[in-house]
Amino acid sequence: MNRRSPPIPSADSREPVRLSKLMAARGLCSRREADGYIERGWVRVDGVVVSELGSKVLPHQTITLAPAARSAQQDRVTVLLHKPVGYVSGQPEPGYQPAVVLITAERQAGLNRPSRAFDRTHLRGLAPAGRLDIDSTGLLVLTQDGRIARQLVGEDSAVEKEYLVRVEGRLAPEGLDRLRFGLELDGRPLRRAQVTWQNRDQLRFVLREGRKRQIRRMCELVGLRVTGLKRVRIGQVRLGDLPQGQWRYLAPGESFLGQGRDASPL
């Protein structure tokens, strides 16, 4: 069965947009994946195959993916890694390694009963969906699936990220309220956050954005210094008891958005 996307309302449905951009906006795939599907003739617009890159369509039109495209998406993997301190999320820095080097058969958690066998082809195009700085630990997502990457790091992403943050210093007056709302970084206001004390030296943060070293910089603005930071949840997926330095695959039916929506974001 072909997969169809619902039309998306537009302020001006008469203005054409690039087909690949519209496909990404609807969560069908990433823009790069869309170009590949278009080139292969796997995309129909109102029932007509569109195979020319750069084609423009109207926002109200219906986009259909061929079964081959759906099959290609199902073959893509998403990996959950418990990142240790000392590894960078993405591009390597002098003297440090990217976290992807930890994705090996030997480091796969639950080797006695893995959800699927490790294959080196799963490393092809595997990229972090969001950052976790070199001094932080916890849940890091690496994926081949552009749909999941967009859910987690797209500009309009509303997926929660939960952190346990150990701090020291003296909290400024009304500092907790300012952490929750009212701070800005680089001249831009931050979204509202959930911030609560877990104990006398540890805070719990729940954010819906992920600017560079955001939590550390937020704490500095209210008189605190972060001495330890661990991400324990992204959306509906928790780090749980995954050992540090080990990884596992996102299981079938497991979803960042809940109720299986990763597998069928429409």
C-alpha positions in Angstrom: 0.0 0.0 0.0 1.3 3.4 -0.9 1.8 5.8 2.0 -0.1 9.1 1.7 0.5 12.4 3.5 -2.4 14.6 4.6 -2.5 18.1 3.2 -1.1 20.9 5.4 -2.9 24.2 5.7 -1.1 27.2 4.4 -1.6 30.9 4.7 -1.4 31.1 0.9 -2.0 27.7 -0.7 -1.4 29.3 -4.2 2.3 29.8 -3.5 4.4 26.9 -4.8 7.1 25.4 -2.5 9.9 22.9 -3.2 8.6 19.3 -3.1 11.5 18.1 -0.9 10.9 21.0 1.6 7.2 20.1 1.9 8.0 16.4 2.3 10.3 17.2 5.2 7.8 19.7 6.8 5.2 16.9 6.8 7.6 14.5 8.5 7.7 12.1 5.6 11.5 12.1 5.5 14.5 14.5 5.5 15.1 16.9 2.6 18.1 14.8 1.5 16.1 11.6 1.6 13.3 13.4 -0.3 15.7 14.2 -3.1 16.7 10.6 -3.3 13.1 9.4 -3.4 12.2 11.9 -6.1 15.2 10.8 -8.3 14.1 7.2 -8.0 10.5 8.0 -9.0 9.1 7.0 -5.6 7.1 10.2 -5.1 3.6 11.0 -6.5 1.8 14.3 -6.2 -1.9 13.9 -6.5 -1.3 10.6 -8.1 1.3 11.8 -10.7 5.0 10.6 -10.4 7.4 13.6 -9.9 11.0 12.7 -10.6 12.6 16.0 -11.3 14.7 17.5 -8.5 13.7 21.0 -7.5 10.1 20.5 -8.5 7.6 22.8 -6.8 4.1 21.9 -5.7 1.2 23.6 -3.9 1.0 23.2 -0.2 -2.5 21.7 -0.3 -1.5 18.9 -2.7 -1.4 15.2 -1.5 2.0 13.5 -1.6 2.3 9.7 -1.8 5.4 7.6 -1.2 5.9 4.3 -3.1 6.2 1.1 -1.0 9.9 1.0 -1.9 10.4 4.2 -0.1 8.6 2.9 3.0 10.7 -0.2 2.9 13.9 1.8 2.7 12.8 3.8 5.8 12.1 0.6 7.8 15.7 -0.6 7.1 17.1 2.5 8.8 18.2 2.2 12.4 18.2 4.4 15.4 20.7 3.8 18.2 20.5 4.8 21.9 23.9 5.3 23.5 24.9 6.0 27.1 27.6 8.5 26.3 30.5 8.8 28.7 32.5 11.9 29.5 35.3 12.6 27.0 33.5 11.9 23.7 32.0 14.5 21.5 28.6 14.1 19.9 29.4 14.9 16.3 32.5 16.1 14.6 35.7 15.1 16.3 37.8 17.7 18.1 41.6 17.6 18.5 42.5 14.9 21.0 38.9 13.6 21.3 36.8 11.0 19.5 33.2 11.2 18.3 30.7 9.1 20.2 29.9 7.0 17.1 33.2 5.1 17.6 31.4 3.4 20.6 28.9 1.7 18.3 30.5 -1.7 17.9 29.3 -5.2 18.3 31.3 -5.6 21.5 29.5 -2.6 23.2 26.0 -3.6 22.2 23.9 -4.0 25.4 22.0 -7.2 26.0 24.3 -9.3 23.8 22.5 -12.5 25.0 19.1 -11.2 23.7 19.6 -8.2 21.4 16.6 -6.8 19.6 18.5 -7.1 16.3 22.0 -8.1 15.3 24.7 -5.4 14.8 25.6 -4.9 11.2 28.4 -2.5 10.0 26.0 -1.1 7.4 24.1 0.4 10.3 27.1 2.8 10.7 26.6 4.3 7.2 25.0 7.7 7.6 24.5 7.3 11.3 24.5 10.8 12.8 23.7 12.3 16.2 20.2 13.8 16.6 21.1 16.5 19.0 24.2 17.3 21.0 25.5 16.3 24.4 28.7 18.1 25.2 32.0 16.5 25.9 31.8 17.0 29.7 28.3 15.4 29.9 27.0 11.9 30.1 23.7 10.2 29.4 21.3 9.4 26.5 22.5 10.3 23.0 20.5 9.4 19.9 22.2 8.5 16.7 20.0 7.7 13.7 20.0 7.0 9.9 16.3 8.2 9.8 15.8 11.8 8.8 12.2 11.7 10.2 13.5 11.0 13.7 16.3 13.6 13.4 13.7 16.2 12.5 11.5 15.2 15.4 14.3 15.7 17.9 16.3 18.7 16.5 14.0 20.5 14.1 13.4 24.2 14.8 9.8 23.3 15.6 10.6 20.3 17.8 8.7 20.1 21.1 10.2 16.9 22.3 11.2 17.1 26.0 14.8 16.4 27.1 15.3 15.6 30.8 18.6 16.2 32.7 19.9 15.6 36.2 22.4 18.4 37.0 24.8 18.6 39.9 25.6 22.1 40.9 27.6 24.2 43.4 27.6 27.8 44.3 25.1 30.3 45.7 21.8 30.6 43.8 20.9 34.2 43.1 17.7 35.7 44.5 14.7 34.4 42.4 17.3 32.3 40.6 15.0 29.2 40.3 12.2 31.3 38.8 14.7 32.8 36.3 15.9 29.3 35.3 12.3 28.4 34.6 11.6 31.4 32.5 13.1 34.8 31.7 16.7 34.1 30.8 18.2 34.7 27.3 21.3 33.4 25.6 23.0 35.1 22.7 20.4 37.8 22.6 17.5 35.3 22.2 15.0 34.4 25.0 14.8 30.8 26.1 11.7 28.7 26.0 10.0 28.0 29.3 11.6 25.2 31.2 10.8 22.9 34.1 13.4 23.2 36.9 13.1 21.6 40.3 15.5 20.7 43.1 16.1 16.9 43.4 18.2 17.3 46.5 20.5 20.0 48.1 23.0 19.9 45.2 21.1 18.5 42.2 18.6 20.1 39.9 16.2 18.4 37.4 15.8 20.2 34.1 13.2 19.5 31.4 13.8 21.5 28.2 12.2 21.7 24.8 15.3 23.1 23.1 19.0 22.4 23.0 21.3 25.4 22.5 25.0 24.9 22.9 26.0 24.2 26.5 22.6 25.7 27.4 22.1 24.3 30.9 25.7 25.2 32.0 25.2 28.7 30.7 21.8 29.1 32.3 23.2 28.1 35.7 26.1 30.5 35.4 23.6 33.4 34.9 22.1 32.6 38.3 25.3 32.1 40.3 25.6 28.3 40.0 28.4 26.1 38.5 27.6 22.8 36.9 29.8 19.9 38.2 27.9 17.1 36.5 25.3 16.7 33.9 23.4 13.6 32.8 20.6 13.3 30.2 18.1 10.7 31.4 15.2 11.0 28.9 14.3 12.2 25.4 10.6 12.3 24.8 9.1 9.0 25.9 12.5 7.1 25.7 14.5 6.8 29.0 18.1 6.0 29.5 17.1 3.4 32.1 19.7 0.9 33.2 21.7 1.1 29.9 25.3 0.8 31.1 27.7 3.8 30.4 29.6 3.3 27.2 27.1 0.8 25.8 24.3 1.1 23.3 21.1 -0.5 22.0 18.8 -0.2 19.1 15.5 1.7 19.3 13.1 -1.2 19.7 10.2 -1.8 17.3 7.2 0.1 18.6 9.4 2.3 20.8 8.8 5.9 20.2 10.1 9.3 21.2 6.7 10.8 20.7 4.7 8.0 22.2 2.1 5.5 20.9 4.3 4.3 18.0 4.3 7.7 16.2 8.0 7.4 15.1 7.1 4.5 12.9 4.3 6.4 11.3 4.6 10.1 12.1 1.5 11.0 10.1 
